[in-house]
Structures are given as C-alpha cells and as structure tokens.
C-alpha cells in the first residue's frame, strides 16, 4: 500500500501543518479545530 506512511503519522505531527495551511488561506485555528471536531467527533 502506498499510503502506509500517512497512517503511521501521529496527529500531533500533522496538526501544526493544518493550522499553517489554514492561516495561509485566511482561516483561523478555531475554524480548524471546529472542522476537526465535526469530522472526528473528538474535541
């Protein structure tokens, strides 16, 4: 499977990249947190 590397990543390692990308697009950290909560059900 080609995506094995993605599955081995911890969320804590990827989260800052999500925040950085969102801020580049004019979004806020709170909006990212809301989206992640909506997608996963975790807060």
PDBQT receptor file of N, H, CA, C and O in Angstrom, charges set to zero:
ATOM      1  N   UNK A   1       0.845  -1.177   0.000  1.00  0.00    +0.000 N 
ATOM      2  CA  UNK A   1       0.000   0.000   0.000  1.00  0.00    +0.000 C 
ATOM      3  C   UNK A   1       0.892   1.243   0.000  1.00  0.00    +0.000 C 
ATOM      4  O   UNK A   1       1.850   1.306   0.771  1.00  0.00    +0.000 OA
ATOM      5  N   UNK A   2       0.602   2.213  -0.833  1.00  0.00    +0.000 N 
ATOM      6  H   UNK A   2      -0.176   2.161  -1.460  1.00  0.00    +0.000 HD
ATOM      7  CA  UNK A   2       1.412   3.410  -0.953  1.00  0.00    +0.000 C 
ATOM      8  C   UNK A   2       1.186   4.390   0.193  1.00  0.00    +0.000 C 
ATOM      9  O   UNK A   2       2.076   5.190   0.480  1.00  0.00    +0.000 OA
ATOM     10  N   UNK A   3       0.061   4.362   0.843  1.00  0.00    +0.000 N 
ATOM     11  H   UNK A   3      -0.663   3.713   0.609  1.00  0.00    +0.000 HD
ATOM     12  CA  UNK A   3      -0.271   5.336   1.870  1.00  0.00    +0.000 C 
ATOM     13  C   UNK A   3       0.125   4.899   3.276  1.00  0.00    +0.000 C 
ATOM     14  O   UNK A   3      -0.347   5.483   4.251  1.00  0.00    +0.000 OA
ATOM     15  N   UNK A   4       0.969   3.897   3.403  1.00  0.00    +0.000 N 
ATOM     16  H   UNK A   4       1.352   3.422   2.611  1.00  0.00    +0.000 HD
ATOM     17  CA  UNK A   4       1.377   3.425   4.723  1.00  0.00    +0.000 C 
ATOM     18  C   UNK A   4       1.995   4.553   5.544  1.00  0.00    +0.000 C 
ATOM     19  O   UNK A   4       1.766   4.644   6.750  1.00  0.00    +0.000 OA
ATOM     20  N   UNK A   5       2.775   5.409   4.893  1.00  0.00    +0.000 N 
ATOM     21  H   UNK A   5       2.961   5.335   3.913  1.00  0.00    +0.000 HD
ATOM     22  CA  UNK A   5       3.451   6.493   5.593  1.00  0.00    +0.000 C 
ATOM     23  C   UNK A   5       2.443   7.439   6.253  1.00  0.00    +0.000 C 
ATOM     24  O   UNK A   5       2.680   7.932   7.356  1.00  0.00    +0.000 OA
ATOM     25  N   UNK A   6       1.340   7.685   5.587  1.00  0.00    +0.000 N 
ATOM     26  H   UNK A   6       1.147   7.284   4.692  1.00  0.00    +0.000 HD
ATOM     27  CA  UNK A   6       0.305   8.563   6.122  1.00  0.00    +0.000 C 
ATOM     28  C   UNK A   6      -0.310   7.955   7.373  1.00  0.00    +0.000 C 
ATOM     29  O   UNK A   6      -0.562   8.666   8.346  1.00  0.00    +0.000 OA
ATOM     30  N   UNK A   7      -0.550   6.674   7.358  1.00  0.00    +0.000 N 
ATOM     31  H   UNK A   7      -0.345   6.098   6.568  1.00  0.00    +0.000 HD
ATOM     32  CA  UNK A   7      -1.189   6.015   8.500  1.00  0.00    +0.000 C 
ATOM     33  C   UNK A   7      -0.263   5.935   9.709  1.00  0.00    +0.000 C 
ATOM     34  O   UNK A   7      -0.737   5.804  10.837  1.00  0.00    +0.000 OA
ATOM     35  N   UNK A   8       1.033   6.011   9.496  1.00  0.00    +0.000 N 
ATOM     36  H   UNK A   8       1.418   6.117   8.579  1.00  0.00    +0.000 HD
ATOM     37  CA  UNK A   8       1.991   5.940  10.595  1.00  0.00    +0.000 C 
ATOM     38  C   UNK A   8       2.222   7.295  11.257  1.00  0.00    +0.000 C 
ATOM     39  O   UNK A   8       2.839   7.356  12.321  1.00  0.00    +0.000 OA
ATOM     40  N   UNK A   9       1.743   8.382  10.654  1.00  0.00    +0.000 N 
ATOM     41  H   UNK A   9       1.243   8.332   9.790  1.00  0.00    +0.000 HD
ATOM     42  CA  UNK A   9       1.935   9.717  11.214  1.00  0.00    +0.000 C 
ATOM     43  C   UNK A   9       1.009   9.925  12.411  1.00  0.00    +0.000 C 
ATOM     44  O   UNK A   9      -0.142   9.489  12.411  1.00  0.00    +0.000 OA
ATOM     45  N   UNK A  10       1.542  10.602  13.430  1.00  0.00    +0.000 N 
ATOM     46  H   UNK A  10       2.477  10.956  13.430  1.00  0.00    +0.000 HD
ATOM     47  CA  UNK A  10       0.683  10.942  14.561  1.00  0.00    +0.000 C 
ATOM     48  C   UNK A  10      -0.049  12.235  14.241  1.00  0.00    +0.000 C 
ATOM     49  O   UNK A  10       0.437  13.063  13.471  1.00  0.00    +0.000 OA
ATOM     50  N   UNK A  11      -1.211  12.397  14.835  1.00  0.00    +0.000 N 
ATOM     51  H   UNK A  11      -1.605  11.724  15.461  1.00  0.00    +0.000 HD
ATOM     52  CA  UNK A  11      -1.991  13.607  14.585  1.00  0.00    +0.000 C 
ATOM     53  C   UNK A  11      -1.251  14.843  15.091  1.00  0.00    +0.000 C 
ATOM     54  O   UNK A  11      -1.330  15.913  14.488  1.00  0.00    +0.000 OA
ATOM     55  N   UNK A  12      -0.529  14.685  16.206  1.00  0.00    +0.000 N 
ATOM     56  H   UNK A  12      -0.464  13.815  16.696  1.00  0.00    +0.000 HD
ATOM     57  CA  UNK A  12       0.231  15.809  16.773  1.00  0.00    +0.000 C 
ATOM     58  C   UNK A  12       1.304  16.303  15.805  1.00  0.00    +0.000 C 
ATOM     59  O   UNK A  12       1.680  17.475  15.844  1.00  0.00    +0.000 OA
ATOM     60  N   UNK A  13       1.789  15.432  14.950  1.00  0.00    +0.000 N 
ATOM     61  H   UNK A  13       1.483  14.481  14.919  1.00  0.00    +0.000 HD
ATOM     62  CA  UNK A  13       2.797  15.824  13.974  1.00  0.00    +0.000 C 
ATOM     63  C   UNK A  13       2.211  16.536  12.770  1.00  0.00    +0.000 C 
ATOM     64  O   UNK A  13       2.899  17.321  12.119  1.00  0.00    +0.000 OA
ATOM     65  N   UNK A  14       0.961  16.275  12.469  1.00  0.00    +0.000 N 
ATOM     66  H   UNK A  14       0.402  15.638  12.998  1.00  0.00    +0.000 HD
ATOM     67  CA  UNK A  14       0.315  16.834  11.287  1.00  0.00    +0.000 C 
ATOM     68  C   UNK A  14      -0.469  18.111  11.604  1.00  0.00    +0.000 C 
ATOM     69  O   UNK A  14      -0.610  18.989  10.753  1.00  0.00    +0.000 OA
ATOM     70  N   UNK A  15      -0.971  18.201  12.825  1.00  0.00    +0.000 N 
ATOM     71  H   UNK A  15      -0.856  17.488  13.516  1.00  0.00    +0.000 HD
ATOM     72  CA  UNK A  15      -1.827  19.318  13.239  1.00  0.00    +0.000 C 
ATOM     73  C   UNK A  15      -1.225  20.694  12.961  1.00  0.00    +0.000 C 
ATOM     74  O   UNK A  15      -1.927  21.547  12.418  1.00  0.00    +0.000 OA
ATOM     75  N   UNK A  16       0.030  20.952  13.303  1.00  0.00    +0.000 N 
ATOM     76  H   UNK A  16       0.600  20.259  13.744  1.00  0.00    +0.000 HD
ATOM     77  CA  UNK A  16       0.602  22.282  13.014  1.00  0.00    +0.000 C 
ATOM     78  C   UNK A  16       0.591  22.632  11.530  1.00  0.00    +0.000 C 
ATOM     79  O   UNK A  16       0.466  23.800  11.162  1.00  0.00    +0.000 OA
ATOM     80  N   UNK A  17       0.722  21.625  10.690  1.00  0.00    +0.000 N 
ATOM     81  H   UNK A  17       0.824  20.676  10.989  1.00  0.00    +0.000 HD
ATOM     82  CA  UNK A  17       0.679  21.866   9.245  1.00  0.00    +0.000 C 
ATOM     83  C   UNK A  17      -0.726  22.261   8.791  1.00  0.00    +0.000 C 
ATOM     84  O   UNK A  17      -0.885  23.106   7.910  1.00  0.00    +0.000 OA
ATOM     85  N   UNK A  18      -1.746  21.644   9.399  1.00  0.00    +0.000 N 
ATOM     86  H   UNK A  18      -1.617  20.958  10.115  1.00  0.00    +0.000 HD
ATOM     87  CA  UNK A  18      -3.128  22.041   9.101  1.00  0.00    +0.000 C 
ATOM     88  C   UNK A  18      -3.369  23.495   9.487  1.00  0.00    +0.000 C 
ATOM     89  O   UNK A  18      -3.984  24.246   8.730  1.00  0.00    +0.000 OA
ATOM     90  N   UNK A  19      -2.889  23.892  10.659  1.00  0.00    +0.000 N 
ATOM     91  H   UNK A  19      -2.390  23.281  11.274  1.00  0.00    +0.000 HD
ATOM     92  CA  UNK A  19      -3.052  25.266  11.128  1.00  0.00    +0.000 C 
ATOM     93  C   UNK A  19      -2.345  26.235  10.191  1.00  0.00    +0.000 C 
ATOM     94  O   UNK A  19      -2.905  27.260   9.802  1.00  0.00    +0.000 OA
ATOM     95  N   UNK A  20      -1.124  25.905   9.836  1.00  0.00    +0.000 N 
ATOM     96  H   UNK A  20      -0.668  25.072  10.152  1.00  0.00    +0.000 HD
ATOM     97  CA  UNK A  20      -0.332  26.769   8.951  1.00  0.00    +0.000 C 
ATOM     98  C   UNK A  20      -1.013  26.939   7.592  1.00  0.00    +0.000 C 
ATOM     99  O   UNK A  20      -1.090  28.051   7.069  1.00  0.00    +0.000 OA
ATOM    100  N   UNK A  21      -1.498  25.858   7.031  1.00  0.00    +0.000 N 
ATOM    101  H   UNK A  21      -1.436  24.955   7.456  1.00  0.00    +0.000 HD
ATOM    102  CA  UNK A  21      -2.163  25.923   5.728  1.00  0.00    +0.000 C 
ATOM    103  C   UNK A  21      -3.454  26.730   5.807  1.00  0.00    +0.000 C 
ATOM    104  O   UNK A  21      -3.755  27.517   4.910  1.00  0.00    +0.000 OA
ATOM    105  N   UNK A  22      -4.212  26.533   6.876  1.00  0.00    +0.000 N 
ATOM    106  H   UNK A  22      -3.968  25.893   7.605  1.00  0.00    +0.000 HD
ATOM    107  CA  UNK A  22      -5.464  27.272   7.048  1.00  0.00    +0.000 C 
ATOM    108  C   UNK A  22      -5.201  28.767   7.179  1.00  0.00    +0.000 C 
ATOM    109  O   UNK A  22      -5.923  29.577   6.597  1.00  0.00    +0.000 OA
ATOM    110  N   UNK A  23      -4.172  29.138   7.938  1.00  0.00    +0.000 N 
ATOM    111  H   UNK A  23      -3.586  28.480   8.410  1.00  0.00    +0.000 HD
ATOM    112  CA  UNK A  23      -3.850  30.554   8.119  1.00  0.00    +0.000 C 
ATOM    113  C   UNK A  23      -3.388  31.204   6.818  1.00  0.00    +0.000 C 
ATOM    114  O   UNK A  23      -3.640  32.388   6.593  1.00  0.00    +0.000 OA
ATOM    115  N   UNK A  24      -2.727  30.451   5.977  1.00  0.00    +0.000 N 
ATOM    116  H   UNK A  24      -2.522  29.490   6.160  1.00  0.00    +0.000 HD
ATOM    117  CA  UNK A  24      -2.330  30.971   4.661  1.00  0.00    +0.000 C 
ATOM    118  C   UNK A  24      -3.555  31.287   3.808  1.00  0.00    +0.000 C 
ATOM    119  O   UNK A  24      -3.529  32.179   2.960  1.00  0.00    +0.000 OA
ATOM    120  N   UNK A  25      -4.625  30.538   4.050  1.00  0.00    +0.000 N 
ATOM    121  H   UNK A  25      -4.646  29.814   4.739  1.00  0.00    +0.000 HD
ATOM    122  CA  UNK A  25      -5.856  30.728   3.282  1.00  0.00    +0.000 C 
ATOM    123  C   UNK A  25      -6.836  31.665   3.975  1.00  0.00    +0.000 C 
ATOM    124  O   UNK A  25      -7.981  31.800   3.544  1.00  0.00    +0.000 OA
ATOM    125  N   UNK A  26      -6.384  32.320   5.057  1.00  0.00    +0.000 N 
ATOM    126  H   UNK A  26      -5.454  32.210   5.407  1.00  0.00    +0.000 HD
ATOM    127  CA  UNK A  26      -7.226  33.296   5.731  1.00  0.00    +0.000 C 
ATOM    128  C   UNK A  26      -8.173  32.724   6.761  1.00  0.00    +0.000 C 
ATOM    129  O   UNK A  26      -9.118  33.397   7.170  1.00  0.00    +0.000 OA
ATOM    130  N   UNK A  27      -7.941  31.505   7.185  1.00  0.00    +0.000 N 
ATOM    131  H   UNK A  27      -7.173  30.958   6.852  1.00  0.00    +0.000 HD
ATOM    132  CA  UNK A  27      -8.780  30.872   8.208  1.00  0.00    +0.000 C 
ATOM    133  C   UNK A  27      -8.098  30.978   9.557  1.00  0.00    +0.000 C 
ATOM    134  O   UNK A  27      -6.935  31.372   9.639  1.00  0.00    +0.000 OA
ATOM    135  N   UNK A  28      -8.811  30.630  10.612  1.00  0.00    +0.000 N 
ATOM    136  H   UNK A  28      -9.756  30.309  10.546  1.00  0.00    +0.000 HD
ATOM    137  CA  UNK A  28      -8.245  30.703  11.950  1.00  0.00    +0.000 C 
ATOM    138  C   UNK A  28      -8.062  29.310  12.541  1.00  0.00    +0.000 C 
ATOM    139  O   UNK A  28      -8.596  28.324  12.032  1.00  0.00    +0.000 OA
ATOM    140  N   UNK A  29      -7.291  29.251  13.631  1.00  0.00    +0.000 N 
ATOM    141  H   UNK A  29      -6.856  30.051  14.045  1.00  0.00    +0.000 HD
ATOM    142  CA  UNK A  29      -7.078  27.995  14.339  1.00  0.00    +0.000 C 
ATOM    143  C   UNK A  29      -8.408  27.470  14.881  1.00  0.00    +0.000 C 
ATOM    144  O   UNK A  29      -8.654  26.264  14.864  1.00  0.00    +0.000 OA
ATOM    145  N   UNK A  30      -9.252  28.360  15.352  1.00  0.00    +0.000 N 
ATOM    146  H   UNK A  30      -9.053  29.340  15.365  1.00  0.00    +0.000 HD
ATOM    147  CA  UNK A  30     -10.558  27.954  15.884  1.00  0.00    +0.000 C 
ATOM    148  C   UNK A  30     -11.403  27.279  14.803  1.00  0.00    +0.000 C 
ATOM    149  O   UNK A  30     -12.108  26.309  15.082  1.00  0.00    +0.000 OA
ATOM    150  N   UNK A  31     -11.338  27.781  13.589  1.00  0.00    +0.000 N 
ATOM    151  H   UNK A  31     -10.766  28.569  13.362  1.00  0.00    +0.000 HD
ATOM    152  CA  UNK A  31     -12.099  27.164  12.492  1.00  0.00    +0.000 C 
ATOM    153  C   UNK A  31     -11.565  25.771  12.185  1.00  0.00    +0.000 C 
ATOM    154  O   UNK A  31     -12.344  24.860  11.902  1.00  0.00    +0.000 OA
ATOM    155  N   UNK A  32     -10.258  25.595  12.235  1.00  0.00    +0.000 N 
ATOM    156  H   UNK A  32      -9.626  26.335  12.464  1.00  0.00    +0.000 HD
ATOM    157  CA  UNK A  32      -9.663  24.276  12.004  1.00  0.00    +0.000 C 
ATOM    158  C   UNK A  32     -10.101  23.318  13.113  1.00  0.00    +0.000 C 
ATOM    159  O   UNK A  32     -10.463  22.173  12.843  1.00  0.00    +0.000 OA
ATOM    160  N   UNK A  33     -10.066  23.790  14.352  1.00  0.00    +0.000 N 
ATOM    161  H   UNK A  33      -9.772  24.720  14.571  1.00  0.00    +0.000 HD
ATOM    162  CA  UNK A  33     -10.486  22.955  15.476  1.00  0.00    +0.000 C 
ATOM    163  C   UNK A  33     -11.952  22.537  15.350  1.00  0.00    +0.000 C 
ATOM    164  O   UNK A  33     -12.305  21.394  15.638  1.00  0.00    +0.000 OA
ATOM    165  N   UNK A  34     -12.793  23.466  14.921  1.00  0.00    +0.000 N 
ATOM    166  H   UNK A  34     -12.506  24.395  14.687  1.00  0.00    +0.000 HD
ATOM    167  CA  UNK A  34     -14.208  23.163  14.724  1.00  0.00    +0.000 C 
ATOM    168  C   UNK A  34     -14.394  22.101  13.642  1.00  0.00    +0.000 C 
ATOM    169  O   UNK A  34     -15.197  21.181  13.800  1.00  0.00    +0.000 OA
ATOM    170  N   UNK A  35     -13.660  22.228  12.561  1.00  0.00    +0.000 N 
ATOM    171  H   UNK A  35     -13.008  22.974  12.433  1.00  0.00    +0.000 HD
ATOM    172  CA  UNK A  35     -13.747  21.268  11.469  1.00  0.00    +0.000 C 
ATOM    173  C   UNK A  35     -13.283  19.882  11.903  1.00  0.00    +0.000 C 
ATOM    174  O   UNK A  35     -13.922  18.880  11.582  1.00  0.00    +0.000 OA
ATOM    175  N   UNK A  36     -12.181  19.828  12.626  1.00  0.00    +0.000 N 
ATOM    176  H   UNK A  36     -11.662  20.642  12.886  1.00  0.00    +0.000 HD
ATOM    177  CA  UNK A  36     -11.665  18.540  13.089  1.00  0.00    +0.000 C 
ATOM    178  C   UNK A  36     -12.655  17.884  14.054  1.00  0.00    +0.000 C 
ATOM    179  O   UNK A  36     -12.871  16.673  14.005  1.00  0.00    +0.000 OA
ATOM    180  N   UNK A  37     -13.239  18.673  14.909  1.00  0.00    +0.000 N 
ATOM    181  H   UNK A  37     -13.064  19.656  14.949  1.00  0.00    +0.000 HD
ATOM    182  CA  UNK A  37     -14.253  18.159  15.836  1.00  0.00    +0.000 C 
ATOM    183  C   UNK A  37     -15.448  17.607  15.061  1.00  0.00    +0.000 C 
ATOM    184  O   UNK A  37     -15.969  16.541  15.389  1.00  0.00    +0.000 OA
ATOM    185  N   UNK A  38     -15.870  18.322  14.051  1.00  0.00    +0.000 N 
ATOM    186  H   UNK A  38     -15.446  19.188  13.785  1.00  0.00    +0.000 HD
ATOM    187  CA  UNK A  38     -17.004  17.894  13.241  1.00  0.00    +0.000 C 
ATOM    188  C   UNK A  38     -16.688  16.596  12.492  1.00  0.00    +0.000 C 
ATOM    189  O   UNK A  38     -17.530  15.701  12.407  1.00  0.00    +0.000 OA
ATOM    190  N   UNK A  39     -15.472  16.500  11.952  1.00  0.00    +0.000 N 
ATOM    191  H   UNK A  39     -14.788  17.226  12.021  1.00  0.00    +0.000 HD
ATOM    192  CA  UNK A  39     -15.108  15.319  11.184  1.00  0.00    +0.000 C 
ATOM    193  C   UNK A  39     -14.908  14.082  12.041  1.00  0.00    +0.000 C 
ATOM    194  O   UNK A  39     -15.314  12.982  11.666  1.00  0.00    +0.000 OA
ATOM    195  N   UNK A  40     -14.280  14.268  13.193  1.00  0.00    +0.000 N 
ATOM    196  H   UNK A  40     -13.950  15.162  13.497  1.00  0.00    +0.000 HD
ATOM    197  CA  UNK A  40     -13.899  13.126  14.002  1.00  0.00    +0.000 C 
ATOM    198  C   UNK A  40     -14.828  12.849  15.174  1.00  0.00    +0.000 C 
ATOM    199  O   UNK A  40     -14.922  11.713  15.639  1.00  0.00    +0.000 OA
ATOM    200  N   UNK A  41     -15.514  13.881  15.652  1.00  0.00    +0.000 N 
ATOM    201  H   UNK A  41     -15.437  14.803  15.274  1.00  0.00    +0.000 HD
ATOM    202  CA  UNK A  41     -16.340  13.718  16.829  1.00  0.00    +0.000 C 
ATOM    203  C   UNK A  41     -15.570  13.934  18.121  1.00  0.00    +0.000 C 
ATOM    204  O   UNK A  41     -16.144  13.851  19.207  1.00  0.00    +0.000 OA
ATOM    205  N   UNK A  42     -14.271  14.211  18.012  1.00  0.00    +0.000 N 
ATOM    206  H   UNK A  42     -13.806  14.279  17.130  1.00  0.00    +0.000 HD
ATOM    207  CA  UNK A  42     -13.439  14.481  19.187  1.00  0.00    +0.000 C 
ATOM    208  C   UNK A  42     -13.194  15.972  19.311  1.00  0.00    +0.000 C 
ATOM    209  O   UNK A  42     -13.116  16.677  18.305  1.00  0.00    +0.000 OA
ATOM    210  N   UNK A  43     -13.072  16.457  20.539  1.00  0.00    +0.000 N 
ATOM    211  H   UNK A  43     -13.136  15.884  21.356  1.00  0.00    +0.000 HD
ATOM    212  CA  UNK A  43     -12.750  17.866  20.743  1.00  0.00    +0.000 C 
ATOM    213  C   UNK A  43     -11.530  18.018  21.612  1.00  0.00    +0.000 C 
ATOM    214  O   UNK A  43     -11.107  19.140  21.893  1.00  0.00    +0.000 OA
TER     215      UNK A  43
